[in-house]
Structure formats: C-alpha cells, structure tokens
C-alpha cells in the first residue's frame, strides 16, 4: 500500500510539472517571436514600402534617360534640359520631383521610422500640384509620347505610395503592436492563472494514516488472547 501511494504521488508530480510546462511553453515561444519582431530595424511591410519608393525613383530615371536618348542623344539633351532648363519644355523637373519624393519618404519612414501619414501627405500634395500646373502651363503634350507618359506615371506612383502607407504599412504595424502587447499582458497574468509545480510534501500521507496501518492487527490479537485463556475447572 505504501508503494502504491508513493508511485501515485510521483505520477501526480510528473503530471503537474508536465501540465505547467505545456501551459507556459507556447506563450513563451510566441512572446519570444514577437520580441524578435520588435527588435528588427524595420518591419517587413515598411521595407516593402521603401522598396517601392526606390522603384519610383529608378523607374522615373529610366524613362527620363530613354526620353533623352530618343530626342537626339543623352549628352545633347542633358545640355538642353539641365544647363538650359526651360520649365515649358524640360522633363528634368519631373526627375527632380521623383528625387524629392524618394529623399523625403526614405528619411521619414526608413531613417526616422515615423508612424504618421503627414510626410507622405506633403510629398503627394506637392507632386500632384506640380504635375497639374506643369501639364497646364508647359508644352509637354506636344513632345510626343513621353509628354504624356512621364507626368501620368509620376502622378500614379505618388498615389500608390500613399495607398501603401495608409492602408498597408501603418495598420499592419499597429495590429502587430497590439498583438504583442496582448501577449505581454497574458504572460504577466500567467503566474496568477496557472499554479506552479506541486511540491513533494503535498503528496505524502499524514502520519496518522501511516500509523493506522499497524493498528489493524491488534483486534485479532485481543481475540486470540481471549481464546488462549485457561478454561475454568468445573
């Protein structure tokens, strides 16, 4: 009986410790994963946004170089559009507008890691206003396909960047931060909700029950003593 009680107590201790490890391990693993995300220099969705901003600059630059090469050679057109800049006929300012967007957005959202939309609101507003005024006042539409292509693509890319930041980057980062905070709150409440492993002393039988094991044979001894008494002589 003592062996059975000791074995059951050992099994209970193992079960209690196993349950404790099962309850705490998933939470700890999730918290460690979110801590790793928080330690990153930049989130995945923000890095995607910065890559698209870089693509904006490179794509406008490529189109401008093609336009220079088509209209009489790169060196000659650079001299005409850059050194002898004319607002009504040059595409150089559209290239500078792409450089302005790239520098402002990378500085704001990659270097300073802003979590607000005011920076991209400024770059988009400046880009839209400049392109609309340039299309109205300049003579770009009479210079062939690039007179249509460069302003339209620059306008569209500026608004795609705004959509990415406002509907993808900022909401996703806010959701990740709230989820991380909820797991941190769960780990702080875990010691109160889940008790720790039980000690060995909680499974030992009290001394009275152990002593009771040796008190059962005494009634038989008493009966046997009564039977062994000498019978009176009649």
QUIHU-V526926 format. One record per backbone hydrogen bond with DSSP energy under -1.0 kcal/mol. NH is the residue of the N-H (numbers start at 1). CO is the residue of the C=O. If there is no record, write none. Layout:
[[NH | CO] [NH | CO]]
This chain:
[[5 | 1] [6 | 2] [7 | 3] [8 | 4] [9 | 5] [10 | 6] [11 | 7] [12 | 8] [13 | 9] [14 | 10] [15 | 11] [16 | 12] [17 | 13] [18 | 14] [19 | 15] [20 | 16] [21 | 17] [22 | 18] [23 | 19] [24 | 20] [25 | 21] [28 | 24] [29 | 25] [30 | 26] [31 | 27] [32 | 28] [33 | 29] [34 | 30] [35 | 31] [36 | 32] [37 | 33] [38 | 34] [39 | 35] [40 | 37] [47 | 43] [48 | 44] [49 | 45] [50 | 46] [51 | 47] [52 | 48] [53 | 49] [54 | 50] [55 | 51] [56 | 52] [57 | 53] [58 | 54] [59 | 55] [60 | 56] [61 | 57] [62 | 58] [63 | 59] [64 | 60] [65 | 61] [66 | 62] [67 | 63] [68 | 64] [69 | 65] [70 | 66] [71 | 67] [77 | 73] [78 | 74] [79 | 75] [80 | 76] [81 | 77] [82 | 78] [83 | 78] [84 | 79] [89 | 86] [90 | 86] [95 | 91] [96 | 92] [97 | 93] [98 | 94] [99 | 95] [100 | 96] [101 | 97] [102 | 98] [103 | 99] [104 | 100] [105 | 101] [106 | 102] [107 | 103] [108 | 104] [109 | 105] [110 | 106] [111 | 106] [112 | 107] [114 | 108] [121 | 117] [122 | 118] [123 | 119] [124 | 120] [125 | 121] [126 | 122] [127 | 123] [128 | 124] [129 | 125] [130 | 126] [131 | 127] [132 | 128] [133 | 129] [134 | 130] [135 | 131] [136 | 132] [137 | 133] [138 | 134] [139 | 88] [142 | 139] [143 | 140] [148 | 145] [149 | 145] [150 | 146] [152 | 148] [153 | 149] [154 | 150] [155 | 151] [156 | 152] [157 | 153] [158 | 154] [159 | 155] [160 | 156] [161 | 157] [162 | 158] [163 | 159] [164 | 160] [165 | 161] [166 | 162] [167 | 163] [168 | 164] [169 | 164] [170 | 165] [172 | 168] [173 | 169] [174 | 170] [175 | 171] [176 | 172] [177 | 173] [178 | 174] [179 | 175] [180 | 176] [181 | 177] [182 | 178] [183 | 179] [184 | 180] [185 | 181] [186 | 182] [187 | 183] [188 | 184] [189 | 185] [190 | 186] [193 | 189] [194 | 190] [203 | 200] [210 | 206] [211 | 207] [212 | 208] [213 | 210] [214 | 211] [221 | 217] [222 | 218] [223 | 219] [224 | 220] [225 | 221] [226 | 222] [227 | 223] [228 | 224]]
